[in-house]
Amino acid sequence: MNTVTFKIEGMHCDGCAKNIQSLLECKAGVQKAVASFDQAEARILYDSSAVSEDQLVATIENSGYHVASRNHA
């Protein structure tokens, strides 16, 4: 399992964070996702053999948000 934290731009409220979290948790290969409006980030635990980091970024950005940076744990 891999962990990545994305800094996300474009969230306006806790509802945005919940939306991002739900979208990520529905993705095959994602074991856990936690998105925070206050910290403007999403932390994701995922199986890299099932889903790529770029696919996770695309999931977020296709929803109207922007991934500003990535940080690997």
N, C-alpha and C positions, 0 to 999 in steps of 0.2 A: 504494500500500500504506500502511496505517496501523499504528501500534504502540500498544498499550495495556498497562498493567501494573495488574493487580487485586491488592489486598491481600485475602487470603482467610483467614477464620476457620473453625475446625473441623477443620483437618488435624491428625492425631495422629502421623504418621510419614512416612517417605519413600515408603511405599506409597501413601499418600493423594495425594501430589504426583504420582506416576507415573500414578495413576488419572485425575486431573484433566488431566494432560498428554495422555494417550491419548484421552480424551473430546474435548478441544479439537482435536487433530490430525485426528480423524475428521470434523470439521465441514467442510462445503463452504465454501471461501473462506479457510480458515486455511492459511497457508503454513508457519508454524512456531509452536510453543508450547513454552515452557519453564516448568515449575512447580518451585518450591523450597519444601520443608518448612521449612528453616532460616530463610529469609527470609519465609515465610508469604505468598508471592505467586506469580502466574503472569504471564509476559510473553508477549504474543501479537502476531504479525505477521499481518495479515489484509487481505483485499480487501473494503472497505466496500460495494462494489456487489454482493457475493455473500452477505455475512452482516453483520448489524448487531451493534453492541456489546451491545445488550440481549439478542440471541439468545445471545451468548457468556456473558453473565451467567446467563441462564436455564439453559444447559447445566451450568454449575458449581453453581448453586443447586438444580437438580433432582436433583443427585447427593448432596445432603445437606450441602453446605458453604455458607458465607455470604460474599458479596463485600462487604467493608467499605468499600472506596474504589476509585476509578479514578484513574489518572495517565496522561496522554497524553504521548508522547515527541515 
